[in-house]
Amino acid sequence: MMKIDKVPFEEALNLTGFGKFNVISFLLCSSIIMGMAFELFSVSYLVPASACELMTTSNQQGLMAAVPLIGVIATSHFWGYLADTRGRRKVLCFSMTLSFIAGALAAFSPDWITFSILKFLSSSAVSGAFALSMTLLSEITPEAKRSNLVILTSSVFLCCNGFMAIIAIPVLPLKFSYYVPLLNIYFNSWRVLNLIYSLPCALSVIGLYYSYESPKFLLSVGKENEALKIMETVFVINNNKSSDEYPVKSMVLDELYATHNAKGFFASIKCQTIPLFKPPLLRNTILLSVTFIIVYICMHPHMVWLPYMTDGFMTSVQRGEHGINFCQRLRNSQNDTVVQMDDDCSLNEFALTMVFAVGLLLALINTIVSTIVNIFGRKRLLITIQLIAATAALCVNFTTTWYLSGILIITFISGVLNFGLLSSFCVDVYPTYVKAMAVCLTLMMGRGSAVLGVNLLKYMLDNHCETSFYVFGSVALVAAVLGFLLPSEAKPPLRDVYEKDNIST
């Protein structure tokens, strides 16, 4: 077969087909995202479960729950820079290893300060995992399936909170307690749970060791031969054919922007960052950052405190209380809880089962979204989801029917589906040499707002619960309006290399 010179990368990638390699890559990225989610959301279960032993106050618990987000904010930019200059796979392997070590050590914390420091380190290490895995997946997936897979990874992310809940159900009630004199701690159930939550990071490191670097990244840094070899390997795995049958002889990076070379660490970071804040990328950077901020400040705090909220809500329902709204149920449960050293700090098992069910439900809905996104369009879906979520939040206080309150809360939290939609915008609108940096930066902006949201929501749930739903619901409406300004999804069709070859011959 005659091979073609200077094939645009996207056309060359399309010619590798879609098959086993892409499925395996999706599973690898899913394990990375699971490791990140387990680290970030582990505080939702570990903070209340450790309250008896560590004797933490409500304010200290709020700080402990926000620490992972602070770690994400502190280092996202750094990991994005490394991924754009050193490679996606290499950086992911290093960061996930560090996260596993720090996360596992948190299980042996003698006090809440040590716990917070180790969680800060583990979350700092894993802060770029979501963005980098999304970037890696997008750069090895043909365009026709790219949005579907990127959005589908959010289903994995949404399942994680549910999986964590179902893991916690048999572990947290365990009554064993072994004294460790060296650390002056009691090794008990919440510490075991912490160790279990750190395992996905270790598993993802093993997968990354056997994986391939992004061929698009290699092409962008001038390593065309290595990129072509990976593309041939992908072609062989997907099609069960010889590499000689891959019709591409050489590739070119079909982007409007060129990579800038700079000497020195800070000069290099500057080169990777400044283009994001200059035309033609400036508008998209500002718009996506603001939208991420709004979506994250509204939705992420409710995901963090979902076990806490569900625990109070379901405790009230099980007591048979009637004629009160969601916030009154939460207050009644709080008033009955006084944390003492000998108390059982394990969460309500039925509540954890409900968290698991909510996680699976959101994952199912997100899977449906990933299959219809090409039909209805990302922009239209994002606006619709945001409008529905905001409306549900504004209606929570007006019902005293417990199951309707639950439906409205779940509907509001379903706004997390827009995490995947926004991420799919990011991986499409930025050129390769700043893509990882852009995704990390916009996510960092969103998670930065979530730090404020986590602490604000906990305070409002304890003191101004009804007001919290009006505030967060109104802010969510703003993101729906901004959705109309997001970039157009229309793209010119790619040329068919086979047709071009046939015409030329």
C-alpha positions as CSV (number, residue, x, y, z in Angstrom):
1,M,0.0,0.0,0.0
2,M,1.2,3.4,-0.9
3,K,1.8,5.6,2.2
4,I,1.0,9.3,2.4
5,D,3.4,12.0,3.5
6,K,2.5,14.9,5.8
7,V,-0.9,13.7,6.9
8,P,-2.6,16.0,9.5
9,F,-2.5,14.4,12.9
10,E,-6.3,14.2,13.3
11,E,-6.7,12.4,10.0
12,A,-3.8,10.0,11.0
13,L,-5.5,9.4,14.3
14,N,-8.8,8.6,12.6
15,L,-7.0,6.1,10.5
16,T,-5.9,4.1,13.5
17,G,-9.6,3.2,14.1
18,F,-11.5,2.8,17.3
19,G,-11.1,-0.4,19.2
20,K,-9.4,-2.3,22.0
21,F,-6.6,0.2,22.5
22,N,-9.1,3.0,23.1
23,V,-11.1,0.9,25.5
24,I,-8.0,0.0,27.5
25,S,-6.9,3.7,27.5
26,F,-10.4,4.6,28.8
27,L,-10.1,2.1,31.6
28,L,-6.6,3.4,32.5
29,C,-7.8,7.0,32.6
30,S,-10.8,5.8,34.6
31,S,-8.5,4.3,37.2
32,I,-6.5,7.5,37.4
33,I,-9.7,9.5,37.9
34,M,-10.8,7.1,40.5
35,G,-7.5,7.5,42.4
36,M,-8.0,11.3,42.3
37,A,-11.6,11.2,43.3
38,F,-10.9,8.8,46.2
39,E,-8.2,11.2,47.5
40,L,-10.4,14.3,47.1
41,F,-13.6,12.9,48.5
42,S,-12.1,10.6,51.2
43,V,-12.5,13.5,53.6
44,S,-16.3,13.2,53.2
45,Y,-16.1,9.9,55.1
46,L,-12.9,10.1,57.1
47,V,-13.5,13.6,58.7
48,P,-16.8,12.7,60.5
49,A,-15.6,9.1,61.2
50,S,-12.4,10.3,62.8
51,A,-14.1,13.1,64.9
52,C,-14.4,10.9,68.0
53,E,-10.7,9.9,68.1
54,L,-9.2,13.2,66.9
55,M,-11.8,15.3,68.9
56,T,-12.4,17.8,66.1
57,T,-14.7,20.7,66.2
58,S,-17.1,21.7,63.4
59,N,-14.7,24.4,62.2
60,Q,-11.8,22.0,62.2
61,Q,-13.8,19.5,60.2
62,G,-14.6,22.2,57.7
63,L,-10.9,23.0,57.3
64,M,-10.0,19.3,57.0
65,A,-12.7,18.8,54.3
66,A,-11.3,21.8,52.3
67,V,-7.6,20.9,52.5
68,P,-7.7,18.6,49.5
69,L,-9.0,21.4,47.3
70,I,-6.4,23.8,48.7
71,G,-3.8,21.2,47.6
72,V,-5.3,21.1,44.2
73,I,-5.2,24.9,43.8
74,A,-1.6,25.1,45.0
75,T,-0.2,22.8,42.3
76,S,-2.5,22.4,39.4
77,H,-0.6,25.0,37.4
78,F,2.7,23.2,38.1
79,W,1.4,19.8,36.9
80,G,-0.1,21.4,33.8
81,Y,3.3,22.9,32.9
82,L,5.1,19.7,33.5
83,A,2.7,17.7,31.3
84,D,3.0,20.2,28.4
85,T,6.8,20.1,28.6
86,R,7.7,16.6,29.9
87,G,4.8,14.5,28.7
88,R,1.4,13.4,30.0
89,R,2.3,9.7,30.9
90,K,5.6,10.4,32.7
91,V,4.0,13.2,34.9
92,L,0.9,11.1,35.7
93,C,3.1,8.2,36.8
94,F,5.1,10.4,39.1
95,S,2.2,12.3,40.6
96,M,0.1,9.2,41.3
97,T,3.0,7.5,43.1
98,L,3.4,10.5,45.3
99,S,-0.3,10.7,46.0
100,F,-0.4,7.0,47.0
101,I,2.5,7.4,49.5
102,A,1.1,10.6,51.2
103,G,-2.5,9.3,51.2
104,A,-1.5,6.0,52.8
105,L,0.6,7.7,55.4
106,A,-2.5,9.8,56.4
107,A,-3.9,6.6,57.9
108,F,-1.4,6.9,60.7
109,S,-2.0,10.5,61.6
110,P,-1.9,11.1,65.4
111,D,-3.9,14.4,65.2
112,W,-6.1,16.4,62.8
113,I,-3.2,18.7,61.8
114,T,-1.0,15.9,60.7
115,F,-3.9,14.4,58.8
116,S,-4.6,17.7,57.1
117,I,-0.9,18.1,56.1
118,L,-0.7,14.6,54.6
119,K,-4.0,15.1,52.8
120,F,-2.7,18.4,51.4
121,L,0.4,16.6,50.1
122,S,-1.6,13.7,48.6
123,S,-4.1,16.0,46.9
124,S,-1.3,18.3,45.7
125,A,0.3,15.3,44.0
126,V,-3.0,14.1,42.4
127,S,-4.2,17.6,41.6
128,G,-3.5,17.4,37.8
129,A,-4.7,13.8,37.4
130,F,-8.2,14.6,36.2
131,A,-7.0,17.2,33.7
132,L,-4.0,15.2,32.5
133,S,-5.9,12.0,32.1
134,M,-8.6,13.8,30.1
135,T,-5.9,15.4,27.9
136,L,-4.2,12.0,27.4
137,L,-7.4,10.3,26.5
138,S,-8.5,13.1,24.1
139,E,-5.1,12.9,22.3
140,I,-5.4,9.2,21.5
141,T,-9.1,9.0,20.7
142,P,-10.4,9.7,17.2
143,E,-12.5,12.8,16.9
144,A,-15.8,11.1,16.3
145,K,-15.6,9.3,19.7
146,R,-13.6,11.9,21.6
147,S,-16.4,13.9,23.3
148,N,-18.2,10.7,24.2
149,L,-15.3,9.1,26.0
150,V,-14.2,12.4,27.7
151,I,-17.7,12.9,29.0
152,L,-18.0,9.2,29.9
153,T,-15.0,9.4,32.2
154,S,-17.2,11.7,34.3
155,S,-19.5,8.7,34.9
156,V,-16.5,7.1,36.6
157,F,-15.9,10.2,38.6
158,L,-19.5,10.3,39.7
159,C,-19.5,6.6,40.6
160,C,-16.6,7.1,42.9
161,N,-18.5,8.8,45.7
162,G,-21.0,5.9,45.6
163,F,-18.3,3.3,45.6
164,M,-16.6,5.0,48.6
165,A,-19.9,4.9,50.4
166,I,-20.4,1.2,49.8
167,I,-16.9,0.4,50.9
168,A,-17.4,2.4,54.1
169,I,-20.6,0.5,55.1
170,P,-18.8,-2.7,56.2
171,V,-15.5,-1.0,57.3
172,L,-16.5,1.9,59.5
173,P,-18.7,0.0,62.0
174,L,-15.8,-2.4,62.8
175,K,-15.0,-2.3,66.5
176,F,-11.3,-3.3,66.6
177,S,-8.8,-0.9,68.0
178,Y,-5.0,-1.6,68.3
179,Y,-2.8,0.8,70.1
180,V,0.4,1.8,68.3
181,P,2.8,3.1,71.0
182,L,5.3,4.6,68.5
183,L,2.7,7.0,67.1
184,N,0.4,7.1,70.1
185,I,-2.6,6.2,68.0
186,Y,-5.3,3.6,67.9
187,F,-5.4,1.8,64.6
188,N,-9.1,1.4,63.9
189,S,-11.7,1.2,61.2
190,W,-11.4,4.8,59.8
191,R,-7.7,4.3,59.4
192,V,-8.2,1.0,57.5
193,L,-10.7,2.9,55.3
194,N,-8.1,5.5,54.6
195,L,-5.7,2.8,53.4
196,I,-8.3,1.3,51.1
197,Y,-9.1,4.7,49.6
198,S,-5.4,5.1,48.6
199,L,-5.2,1.9,46.6
200,P,-6.6,3.2,43.3
201,C,-3.6,5.5,43.0
202,A,-1.3,2.5,43.3
203,L,-3.2,0.5,40.7
204,S,-3.1,3.4,38.2
205,V,0.7,3.7,38.6
206,I,1.0,0.0,37.5
207,G,-1.3,0.7,34.4
208,L,0.7,3.9,33.5
209,Y,3.9,1.9,33.6
210,Y,2.7,-0.3,30.7
211,S,1.0,2.5,28.7
212,Y,2.1,4.8,25.9
213,E,2.8,8.5,25.8
214,S,0.4,10.8,23.8
215,P,1.5,10.7,20.2
216,K,0.2,14.2,19.7
217,F,2.4,15.5,22.5
218,L,5.4,13.7,20.9
219,L,4.7,15.2,17.6
220,S,4.4,18.7,19.1
221,V,7.9,18.4,20.6
222,G,9.5,17.2,17.4
223,K,9.6,13.4,18.1
224,E,7.7,12.4,15.0
225,N,9.3,8.9,14.7
226,E,8.2,8.0,18.2
227,A,4.7,9.4,17.6
228,L,4.4,7.4,14.3
229,K,5.5,4.2,16.0
230,I,2.8,4.6,18.6
231,M,0.2,5.3,16.0
232,E,1.2,2.2,14.1
233,T,0.9,0.2,17.3
234,V,-2.6,1.6,18.0
235,F,-3.5,0.7,14.4
236,V,-2.3,-2.9,14.9
237,I,-4.1,-3.3,18.3
238,N,-7.4,-1.8,17.0
239,N,-7.5,-3.6,13.6
240,N,-5.5,-6.8,14.0
241,K,-3.5,-5.9,11.0
242,S,0.2,-5.4,10.2
243,S,1.8,-2.0,10.9
244,D,2.8,-2.0,7.1
245,E,-0.9,-1.5,6.3
246,Y,-1.1,1.8,8.2
247,P,-1.3,4.3,5.3
248,V,0.6,7.1,7.0
249,K,4.3,7.8,6.3
250,S,4.7,11.1,8.1
251,M,2.4,13.5,10.1
252,V,2.1,17.2,10.7
253,L,0.4,18.9,13.6
254,D,-2.7,20.5,12.2
255,E,-2.9,23.5,14.6
256,L,-2.9,27.2,14.2
257,Y,-0.4,27.8,17.0
258,A,3.2,26.9,17.2
259,T,5.2,25.8,20.3
260,H,7.4,28.4,21.8
261,N,10.8,27.5,23.1
262,A,12.1,29.2,26.2
263,K,15.2,28.8,28.3
264,G,14.9,28.5,32.0
265,F,12.2,27.1,34.3
266,F,10.2,30.3,35.0
267,A,10.6,31.5,31.4
268,S,9.2,28.2,30.2
269,I,6.2,28.5,32.6
270,K,5.6,32.0,31.3
271,C,5.7,30.8,27.7
272,Q,3.1,28.1,28.5
273,T,0.8,30.4,30.5
274,I,0.8,33.8,28.7
275,P,-0.8,32.5,25.4
276,L,-3.9,31.6,27.4
277,F,-4.4,35.2,28.4
278,K,-3.8,36.7,25.0
279,P,-6.0,36.7,21.9
280,P,-7.2,34.4,20.3
281,L,-7.3,32.2,23.4
282,L,-8.1,34.9,26.0
283,R,-11.9,34.9,25.5
284,N,-12.2,31.1,25.9
285,T,-9.9,31.1,28.9
286,I,-11.9,33.8,30.7
287,L,-15.3,32.3,29.8
288,L,-14.4,28.7,30.7
289,S,-12.7,29.7,33.9
290,V,-15.7,31.7,35.1
291,T,-18.1,28.9,34.2
292,F,-15.9,26.4,36.0
293,I,-15.9,28.6,39.0
294,I,-19.6,28.9,39.2
295,V,-20.3,25.2,38.5
296,Y,-17.7,24.1,41.0
297,I,-18.7,26.5,43.8
298,C,-22.3,25.3,43.5
299,M,-21.9,21.6,43.0
300,H,-18.6,20.4,44.4
301,P,-19.4,21.4,48.1
302,H,-22.6,19.5,47.9
303,M,-20.7,16.4,46.7
304,V,-18.2,16.8,49.6
305,W,-20.9,17.1,52.2
306,L,-23.4,14.6,50.6
307,P,-22.7,11.9,53.1
308,Y,-23.2,14.4,55.9
309,M,-26.4,15.7,54.4
310,T,-27.8,12.3,53.6
311,D,-26.9,11.0,57.1
312,G,-28.9,13.8,58.8
313,F,-31.8,13.6,56.3
314,M,-32.2,9.8,56.4
315,T,-31.9,9.7,60.2
316,S,-34.9,12.1,60.4
317,V,-36.8,10.0,57.8
318,Q,-36.2,6.8,59.8
319,R,-37.5,8.5,63.0
320,G,-40.8,9.0,61.2
321,E,-40.8,12.8,61.3
322,H,-43.4,14.5,59.1
323,G,-44.4,17.9,57.9
324,I,-40.9,19.4,57.8
325,N,-38.6,20.4,55.0
326,F,-35.1,19.2,54.2
327,C,-33.4,21.8,56.4
328,Q,-35.6,21.2,59.4
329,R,-34.8,17.5,59.1
330,L,-31.1,18.3,59.1
331,R,-31.3,20.6,62.1
332,N,-33.3,18.0,64.1
333,S,-30.6,15.4,63.5
334,Q,-27.8,17.8,64.4
335,N,-29.5,18.7,67.7
336,D,-29.6,15.1,68.6
337,T,-25.9,14.6,68.0
338,V,-23.3,15.4,70.6
339,V,-19.9,14.1,69.7
340,Q,-18.0,12.5,72.7
341,M,-15.0,10.3,72.9
342,D,-17.0,7.1,73.4
343,D,-19.6,7.8,70.7
344,D,-20.0,5.8,67.6
345,C,-18.9,8.1,64.8
346,S,-19.7,5.7,61.9
347,L,-22.3,7.2,59.5
348,N,-25.8,5.8,59.1
349,E,-25.6,2.7,57.0
350,F,-28.9,3.4,55.2
351,A,-27.6,6.9,54.4
352,L,-24.4,5.5,52.9
353,T,-26.5,3.1,50.8
354,M,-28.4,6.1,49.5
355,V,-25.1,7.9,48.7
356,F,-24.1,4.9,46.7
357,A,-27.5,4.9,44.9
358,V,-27.2,8.6,44.1
359,G,-23.6,8.1,42.7
360,L,-24.8,5.2,40.4
361,L,-27.8,7.2,39.3
362,L,-25.7,10.2,38.4
363,A,-23.2,8.0,36.6
364,L,-26.1,6.4,34.6
365,I,-27.5,9.8,33.6
366,N,-24.0,10.9,32.6
367,T,-23.5,7.8,30.5
368,I,-26.8,8.7,28.7
369,V,-25.5,12.2,28.2
370,S,-22.3,10.9,26.7
371,T,-24.3,8.9,24.1
372,I,-26.6,11.8,23.1
373,V,-24.0,14.7,23.2
374,N,-23.3,14.4,19.5
375,I,-27.0,14.6,18.7
376,F,-28.1,17.5,21.0
377,G,-24.7,19.3,21.3
378,R,-22.6,20.0,24.4
379,K,-23.7,23.6,24.7
380,R,-27.4,22.8,24.6
381,L,-27.0,20.0,27.1
382,L,-24.9,22.1,29.5
383,I,-27.4,25.0,29.6
384,T,-30.3,22.5,30.1
385,I,-28.7,20.7,32.9
386,Q,-27.7,23.9,34.6
387,L,-31.2,25.4,34.4
388,I,-32.8,22.2,35.8
389,A,-30.3,22.0,38.7
390,A,-30.7,25.7,39.6
391,T,-34.5,25.4,39.5
392,A,-34.4,22.3,41.8
393,A,-32.3,24.2,44.4
394,L,-34.6,27.1,44.5
395,C,-37.6,24.7,45.1
396,V,-36.1,22.6,47.9
397,N,-37.5,24.7,50.8
398,F,-41.1,24.6,49.5
399,T,-41.8,20.9,50.1
400,T,-42.3,18.9,53.3
401,T,-42.7,15.6,51.5
402,W,-39.5,13.7,52.3
403,Y,-39.1,11.8,49.0
404,L,-39.8,15.0,46.9
405,S,-37.1,16.8,49.0
406,G,-34.7,14.0,48.2
407,I,-35.5,14.2,44.5
408,L,-34.9,17.9,44.4
409,I,-31.6,17.6,46.2
410,I,-30.4,14.9,43.8
411,T,-31.6,17.0,40.8
412,F,-29.6,19.9,42.0
413,I,-26.5,17.8,42.6
414,S,-26.9,16.4,39.1
415,G,-25.3,19.7,38.0
416,V,-22.0,17.9,38.5
417,L,-22.7,16.4,35.0
418,N,-21.5,19.7,33.6
419,F,-17.9,18.9,34.9
420,G,-17.5,16.5,32.0
421,L,-19.1,18.8,29.4
422,L,-16.9,21.7,30.4
423,S,-13.8,19.5,30.3
424,S,-14.7,18.3,26.8
425,F,-14.8,22.0,25.7
426,C,-11.3,22.5,27.2
427,V,-9.7,19.6,25.5
428,D,-11.1,20.8,22.1
429,V,-10.5,24.5,22.1
430,Y,-6.8,24.7,23.1
431,P,-3.7,23.7,21.0
432,T,-1.5,20.8,22.1
433,Y,1.4,22.8,23.5
434,V,-0.8,24.5,26.1
435,K,-3.7,22.1,26.4
436,A,-2.7,20.4,29.6
437,M,-1.9,23.7,31.1
438,A,-5.2,25.2,30.0
439,V,-7.3,22.3,31.4
440,C,-5.4,22.4,34.7
441,L,-5.7,26.1,35.0
442,T,-9.5,26.3,34.3
443,L,-10.0,23.3,36.7
444,M,-7.8,25.1,39.3
445,M,-10.0,28.2,39.1
446,G,-13.1,26.1,39.6
447,R,-11.7,24.1,42.5
448,G,-10.4,27.3,44.1
449,S,-13.9,28.5,44.3
450,A,-14.9,25.2,45.7
451,V,-12.7,25.7,48.7
452,L,-14.8,28.7,49.7
453,G,-17.9,26.8,48.8
454,V,-17.1,23.8,51.0
455,N,-16.6,25.9,54.1
456,L,-19.5,28.3,53.3
457,L,-21.9,25.4,52.7
458,K,-21.0,23.7,56.0
459,Y,-21.5,27.0,57.9
460,M,-24.8,27.7,56.1
461,L,-26.2,24.1,56.6
462,D,-25.5,24.5,60.3
463,N,-26.8,28.1,60.7
464,H,-28.7,29.3,57.6
465,C,-29.7,26.1,55.7
466,E,-32.7,27.5,53.8
467,T,-30.8,30.5,52.6
468,S,-28.0,28.2,51.3
469,F,-30.3,26.8,48.6
470,Y,-31.5,30.2,47.5
471,V,-27.9,31.4,47.2
472,F,-26.4,28.4,45.5
473,G,-29.4,28.0,43.2
474,S,-29.3,31.6,42.1
475,V,-25.5,31.4,41.4
476,A,-26.1,28.2,39.3
477,L,-28.5,30.2,37.1
478,V,-25.6,32.5,36.1
479,A,-23.7,29.5,34.6
480,A,-26.7,28.7,32.5
481,V,-26.6,32.2,31.0
482,L,-22.8,32.0,30.4
483,G,-23.4,28.7,28.6
484,F,-24.8,30.7,25.6
485,L,-21.4,32.3,25.2
486,L,-19.4,29.1,25.0
487,P,-17.5,28.3,21.8
488,S,-19.4,26.9,18.8
489,E,-19.1,23.2,18.3
490,A,-19.2,23.4,14.6
491,K,-16.0,22.1,13.0
492,P,-15.0,21.7,9.3
493,P,-15.1,18.1,8.2
494,L,-11.8,16.2,8.1
495,R,-10.5,15.1,4.7
496,D,-10.6,11.4,4.0
497,V,-7.0,10.3,3.4
498,Y,-8.1,7.2,1.6
499,E,-10.2,9.3,-0.9
500,K,-7.3,11.7,-1.4
501,D,-5.0,8.8,-2.1
502,N,-7.4,7.2,-4.6
503,I,-7.9,10.5,-6.4
504,S,-4.1,11.2,-6.6
505,T,-3.5,7.7,-8.0
